[in-house]
Amino acid sequence: MDWIAQPWPWYVAGPVIGLVVPLLLLVGGKLFGISSNFRHICAAVLPTRSEFFRYDWKRSGLWNLTFAAGIMIGAYIAWNLLPGTGIIGISEATQADLRALGVQRFDGLFPADVFAWSALGSVRGFVALVVGGFLVGFGTRWAGGCTSGHAITGLSDLQLPSLIAVLGFFAGGLVMTFVLLPWIL
């Protein structure tokens, strides 16, 4: 049980993901991605006249919804049934950089100094959590998929739009890390 409860090294996890994606496509004709689930749920439960939500969601969306349910079940099992410390290892250099920006707590899965209900009361917390969340959702829709869909499925399928999206994800991450994050924190 110890081998499954600990983080897997990149040289194991990467090839496993890299082999699952083409296997899904070749054996079942299924794409690896998660961001289209919101559209599938809306199409399934909300009666609307919008053409965007009028399609056979069962044909294309049932697999994605099952995949999302599996992620949630797996997360529940990992958090509640597998032994672990619940602490993500962050390098000392990163901790020092974050302390300089005002983040002091590193216990748990995310810094509670930044991601907490109390942070919503400040302008910076609202910008980071609400505006940032909106921009992630908007960007995912605008890019035609999420990071996993583009970086894993799209690149393995040699799609130019996915390469452009992944380059945009990395550029956005650099701007966020070195320009916006010091201002927000």
N, C-alpha and C positions, 0 to 999 in steps of 0.2 A: 504494500500500500504506500510505502514511502516514495517510490518512484513516480507515482501519479500525483501525489500531494505537493510535490516540490516543483518550482518552475523548471521547465525543460530548456535545455540549451538551444540556441538558435540553429545549430547544425542538425538537430533532431526535429524541432518544431517546424522549421522552414521547409525541409523536404516533405514532411507529412502533409502540410498544407498544399505544397506544390504538387503533390501526387493526388490529393483528394479532388482538387479543382478539375483537372482533365478527366478523372474517373467519373465525377458527377456528370460532366458534359457528354462523355462518350457512352456511358452505360445508360444514363437516364435522361439525357437531354436537358439537364438542369443547370442553371447558372448559380454561382456562389455570390451572394450579395444580400443585403438586409434592408436597404433604404426604401425599396418599393413597397414594403409592408404597410406603411401608413396609407398609401393609395389603395391597396387591396382591402384594408379594413374599412375605409370610407366607402368604397364601392359595394362592400358586402352589407353594411348596416345603415347607410344614409341614403334615403331616396332622394335623388337629385336629377335635374335635367341637364347637368353639365356633361358634355361629351367626354371630358377627361375621366369621369368616373363611370361611364357607361361602356362596359366591356365585359367579357366573360372572365371574371376574376377567379373563378374556380379552376379554370384551365391553366392560367399562368400564376395564380397567387397562392393556391393551396400548398404548394411546395415551400414557398417563401414563408408562409405563416407557420407551417410545421417546423421549419428551420428556426424561426424566431422563438417558438415555444420551446424547442430543444435548448436554445441558448439560455432561456430563463430557468428551465429545469436543471440544466448543468450548473448554472451559477448558484442555484439554491443548494444543490448537492455539495458543490465545492465549499460553499461558505458554512453550511451547517453540519455536514457529515464527515468531511475530510479534515484530518488534523493539520494544523498550521498555526503560524503566529498571527496571521491577519495583517502583517506589516510588510509593505513593499520595500525592498531594498533600494535606497537612493544613495548614490555616491556621496562621499564627503564634500567633494568640490561643488556638486549641485546643491547640497544642503547649505553650504556656506554662501553660495550665490543667493539662494532663496531667503536665508536669514538676513542678508543685507537689504532685501526688498521688504522685510517685515513678516515673513512667514516663520513661525517659531515651532509649530507642532508637526511632527512627522510620523506620528503613530496612526495606524489604520491605513486604509487604502488611498486616501487623498488628504491633502492638507485642510483640516477643519478651519484653519484661519481664513481660508478663501471660500471654500464650498460649505457654507452653513446657512441656515435660515436667517440668522441674524445679519448676515452680509447683505441681504436684500434691502435693508434699510438705508444703506449708504449708496451714494451715486456710483462709486467704483464697483461695489458689489452687484448693483443692478445691471451695470454695463457688462460686467464679466459674466454673470449668470443668465440674465434674461436677453439682453441684446446679443451677447455671444451665442447663446442657444438658438436664437432666431436666425442669426447669420449662418450658423452651421446647417440648420435645416434648409434655409433658402439656397445656400451654396450647393448643398447636396442635390436639391431638385434642379437647380440651374445647370450643374455639371452632368446631370443625367445619371447620378449614382454616387455612392459613398466611397470612402477610401478603400475599403475591402473589395468592393465591386470593381472599381477601376484598377487598383494596384495589383490585385491578385488575378481576377478573371479577365479584365480588359487587356492588361499587358501580356498575359499568357496567350491571349487570342490575337496579339499583335495589332490592336486597334489604336490608330493614331489619336482619336479623341481621348482615350484613356491615358496615353502618354502625356498629352497636354494637361489633362486634369491632374495627374500625379505630380508633374512639374509645378503646377499651381498650388497643390497641397503643400509641397515642400517649401516653395517660396512664401506662402502664407504662414507656415510654421516658423520660418526664420524671422519674418517681420513681426509676428506675434511675440516670439521669444526675446528678440533684441530691441524692439521699438515699443510695442504696446504693453507688454507685461510689466516692465518697470514703471510705466505711467499708471497702470491699473492697480498694481500692488502698492 
